[in-house]
C-alpha cells in the first residue's frame, strides 16, 4: 500500500524528463549542485582546450580557471522546466571574467562578461537575510536574455571563443 501511495505522489515531486530523453546532457541534471558546478568547469575547460585556448587551474578559489591568462569564474545551469537558466552562487570575488554556460537538452548557450560589466546592483540576491547578501543569481531566458547580457554577443559558444581570444 505504501508503494502505491508513493507512486501516486511521484508526479508531484519528479519532473517530466521527456524533453531530455536521448540528450547527451541529461545525466548532468541528475547530479547534485556542487557536482554540476564542477562539471560546468570541466566542460568549459575542455571546450576551450579543444579550441586551442590556454587553460590552467586557478591558483586559488576566487576563480575557477585561468584561460588565456584571464582569471575566469564559470557558472553552469541546465534549462529549468520554466524555460530559463539560473546561474547561481555568483559572488563578487577575484576574477576578471564570468562565463555562463546554459545547457538545454540538445543545445548549449554561453555568455562571457568582464566582471565590471555584471550589474550586481540589478541582480537578485540568492539568499535572504542579513548574512545572505554575498551571493546573486542571473536568470536568463535563452531566447530573450537580459539586455546587458547581449551587449556584444548572442549567447553562442563562438562568442565566448571570440571574446576570450581577443581581450
Buried (B, 14 or more C-beta within 10 A) or exposed (E): EEEEEEEEEEEEEEEEEEBBEEBEBBEBBEEEEEEBBBBBBBBBBEBBEEBEBEBEEBEEEEBBBBBBEBBBBBBBBBBEEEEBBBBBBBEEEEBBBBBBBBBBBEEBBBBBBBBEEBEEEEBEBBEEEEEEEEBBBBBBEBEEBBEBBBEEBEBEBEBBBBBBEEE
